[in-house]
Amino acid sequence: MTLRERAGPFPVRTCELVTAGELEARARALLGAGFRLALVAGHDDEQHGLRVVYVFCAGSPDRRVELQIRLDPDRPCVPSLARWSFPASRFERELADLFGIEPIGHPFLRPLVRHQHWPRDWFSMRRDAGPPPPLQAGAEPFRFVPVEGPGVYEIPVGPVHAGLIEPGHFRFFVVGETILKMKARLWFVHRGIEKLFEGRSVADGVVLAERISGDTTAAHALAYCLAVEDALGIEVPRDLQLLRSVVVELERVTNHVADLGALCNDVGFGVAQAHALTLRETLLRMAREVTGHRLLRGAIRPGAVALRRLPAKAELARVAASVERLVELATSNTVVMDRFKGTAVLSRDDAEAIGVLGVVARASGVAVDARIGHPFYDLGDDLVPVVEQGGDVLARFSVRAREVAVSLRLVEELAGRARSLEGSVGDLPQRGGSGLGMVEGWRGTIVHRVEVGADGHLTRAKVVDPSFLTWPALSVALADTIVPDFPLANKSFNLSYAGNDL
């Protein structure tokens, strides 16, 4: 049964209510038609109880299909889609951990979000979950799938690391220096973000969205705002969407520049890192002048955007020239190139099978970019995904370098088109609905789905950072890589812990 089809200023989003018996066939049909599973959200509604929403998307043209299934409260379960979609297997494990919804037929159902010290009968996203209970002492350690054989040994790393990085545990199974397998154990910074959205006004929710992953303030804020605007039926003028594009592209440039330097630093080429850090500081100061905040907070709000100034053509040209010098410095160094080439290769087949997004996907030949597939502002036919085929550290370095150049040209062109620095649609309407927002952040496609009550407050917000879908690919790329190259490989992916853990 089709619940809604919306046209007009928003991308068409078809919503269908399906039964457990219909889910698998409908999902397979969508996957076979070129859609990907972008989001799975559990819900515990006051009136209807437990249900699950599956969001499939494809582009271009931009197409979005939602499948909703209502569950038996006495035995909440769904048929597993893991046989047909690897992302589905992870979303289903998340459902089991947070909602207690069992995916029937899942081939490898084990904890994903849930750590061993959580009480087994406590599901944090249920309406009746209550405050977090005391952690269980003496819980059994997480069981890694062992690798055995002559000369195989384990190297545990983390979750506490040297330096100012987020916590994650990496378990290496090694022969000599060669990695046979690496397993990442994350969710040490799980903060209950999605629960914190519940009950907030739609205007207040953006403050939380900006803090999901600190280096992705603008893109997460925009994805949230697009979802809210879709839910409330708010049409944001093109001039305002243009200004939002400027902010998101500045965020892309700043983070890519930082990664270019950090990759060089991981192979001991500190001179390039020094150049990158200087350039990054220039960009952060520009961000503060453009938006009032070094991390671009406060500029994008539901139905509104406000900038203090636009980047000048001359300063963008200086940044572009500095980036060119940085890239030339790195690529002309034989030691850097020797370390980058052929290291931590992720094949195109593996990238597609895992469902990776963003820089990692495009470096492996997968031309996925929400700016083209799911645009909120038309950036023109000249914008094409920056794609490399090597799938190694060098390819990921090159994608970032080329995307910086593209984004700087975009910012210059957009700034030249801008007719104002701010704008608003006025007061937000107070009505209920559901909405979907998709934005190509600097790591890849970010998806937010919100449901808003009649009183204008959020009843549910589901967030998918691209890191959630891309983290498993790091383990695959590390096969046959030597242990000393792990920091380099990890930085070339540079995935978010906070954005993944939520």
Secondary structure as the mmCIF struct_conf table of DSSP 4:
data_model
#
loop_
_struct_conf.conf_type_id
_struct_conf.id
_struct_conf.beg_label_comp_id
_struct_conf.beg_label_asym_id
_struct_conf.beg_label_seq_id
_struct_conf.end_label_comp_id
_struct_conf.end_label_asym_id
_struct_conf.end_label_seq_id
STRN STRN1 THR A 2 ARG A 6
TURN_TY1_P TURN_TY1_P1 GLY A 8 PRO A 9
BEND BEND1 PHE A 10 PHE A 10
STRN STRN2 ARG A 13 LEU A 17
HELX_RH_AL_P HELX_RH_AL_P1 ALA A 20 GLY A 32
TURN_TY1_P TURN_TY1_P2 ALA A 33 GLY A 34
STRN STRN3 ARG A 36 ASP A 45
TURN_TY1_P TURN_TY1_P3 GLU A 46 HIS A 48
STRN STRN4 GLY A 49 ALA A 58
TURN_TY1_P TURN_TY1_P4 GLY A 59 ASP A 62
STRN STRN5 ARG A 63 ARG A 70
TURN_TY1_P TURN_TY1_P5 PRO A 73 ASP A 74
BEND BEND2 ARG A 75 ARG A 75
STRN STRN6 CYS A 77 PRO A 79
TURN_TY1_P TURN_TY1_P6 ALA A 82 TRP A 84
HELX_RH_AL_P HELX_RH_AL_P2 PHE A 86 PHE A 99
STRN STRN7 GLU A 102 ILE A 104
TURN_TY1_P TURN_TY1_P7 GLY A 105 GLY A 105
TURN_TY1_P TURN_TY1_P8 PRO A 107 PHE A 108
BEND BEND3 LEU A 112 VAL A 113
TURN_TY1_P TURN_TY1_P9 GLN A 116 HIS A 117
BEND BEND4 TRP A 118 TRP A 118
TURN_TY1_P TURN_TY1_P10 ARG A 120 ASP A 121
TURN_TY1_P TURN_TY1_P11 SER A 124 MET A 125
BEND BEND5 ARG A 126 ARG A 126
TURN_TY1_P TURN_TY1_P12 ARG A 127 ASP A 128
BEND BEND6 PRO A 131 PRO A 131
HELX_LH_PP_P HELX_LH_PP_P1 PRO A 132 GLN A 136
TURN_TY1_P TURN_TY1_P13 ALA A 137 GLY A 138
HELX_LH_PP_P HELX_LH_PP_P2 ALA A 139 PHE A 142
HELX_LH_PP_P HELX_LH_PP_P3 PHE A 144 PRO A 146
BEND BEND7 GLY A 149 GLY A 149
TURN_TY1_P TURN_TY1_P14 PRO A 150 GLY A 151
STRN STRN8 VAL A 152 VAL A 157
BEND BEND8 PRO A 159 VAL A 160
BEND BEND9 ALA A 162 LEU A 164
STRN STRN9 HIS A 169 VAL A 175
TURN_TY1_P TURN_TY1_P15 GLY A 176 GLU A 177
STRN STRN10 THR A 178 ARG A 185
TURN_TY1_P TURN_TY1_P16 PHE A 188 VAL A 189
HELX_RH_AL_P HELX_RH_AL_P3 ILE A 193 PHE A 197
TURN_TY1_P TURN_TY1_P17 GLU A 198 GLY A 199
STRN STRN11 SER A 201 SER A 201
HELX_RH_AL_P HELX_RH_AL_P4 VAL A 202 ALA A 209
TURN_TY1_P TURN_TY1_P18 GLU A 210 ARG A 211
BEND BEND10 ILE A 212 SER A 213
HELX_RH_3T_P HELX_RH_3T_P1 GLY A 214 THR A 216
HELX_RH_AL_P HELX_RH_AL_P5 THR A 217 LEU A 232
TURN_TY1_P TURN_TY1_P19 GLY A 233 GLY A 233
HELX_RH_AL_P HELX_RH_AL_P6 ARG A 238 ASN A 265
TURN_TY1_P TURN_TY1_P20 ASP A 266 GLY A 268
HELX_RH_AL_P HELX_RH_AL_P7 GLY A 270 THR A 291
BEND BEND11 GLY A 292 HIS A 293
TURN_TY1_P TURN_TY1_P21 ARG A 294 LEU A 295
TURN_TY1_P TURN_TY1_P22 ARG A 297 GLY A 298
BEND BEND12 ALA A 299 ALA A 299
STRN STRN12 ILE A 300 ARG A 301
TURN_TY1_P TURN_TY1_P23 PRO A 302 GLY A 303
STRN STRN13 ALA A 304 ALA A 306
BEND BEND13 ARG A 308 ARG A 308
HELX_RH_AL_P HELX_RH_AL_P8 LYS A 313 THR A 331
TURN_TY1_P TURN_TY1_P24 SER A 332 SER A 332
HELX_RH_AL_P HELX_RH_AL_P9 THR A 334 PHE A 340
TURN_TY1_P TURN_TY1_P25 LYS A 341 GLY A 342
BEND BEND14 THR A 343 ALA A 344
HELX_RH_AL_P HELX_RH_AL_P10 ARG A 348 ILE A 354
TURN_TY1_P TURN_TY1_P26 GLY A 355 GLY A 355
HELX_RH_AL_P HELX_RH_AL_P11 GLY A 358 ALA A 363
TURN_TY1_P TURN_TY1_P27 SER A 364 GLY A 365
HELX_RH_AL_P HELX_RH_AL_P12 ALA A 370 GLY A 373
BEND BEND15 HIS A 374 HIS A 374
BEND BEND16 PHE A 376 TYR A 377
TURN_TY1_P TURN_TY1_P28 ASP A 381 ASP A 382
BEND BEND17 GLN A 389 GLN A 389
BEND BEND18 ASP A 392 ASP A 392
HELX_RH_AL_P HELX_RH_AL_P13 VAL A 393 ARG A 417
BEND BEND19 LEU A 421 LEU A 421
STRN STRN14 GLU A 422 SER A 424
BEND BEND20 ASP A 427 ASP A 427
HELX_LH_PP_P HELX_LH_PP_P4 LEU A 428 PRO A 429
STRN STRN15 GLY A 433 GLU A 440
BEND BEND21 TRP A 442 GLY A 444
STRN STRN16 THR A 445 VAL A 452
TURN_TY1_P TURN_TY1_P29 ALA A 454 ASP A 455
BEND BEND22 GLY A 456 GLY A 456
STRN STRN17 HIS A 457 HIS A 457
STRN STRN18 LEU A 458 VAL A 464
HELX_RH_AL_P HELX_RH_AL_P14 PRO A 466 ALA A 477
TURN_TY1_P TURN_TY1_P30 LEU A 478 ASP A 480
STRN STRN19 ILE A 482 ILE A 482
HELX_RH_3T_P HELX_RH_3T_P2 VAL A 483 ASP A 485
HELX_RH_AL_P HELX_RH_AL_P15 PHE A 486 PHE A 493
HELX_RH_AL_P HELX_RH_AL_P16 TYR A 497 ASP A 501
#
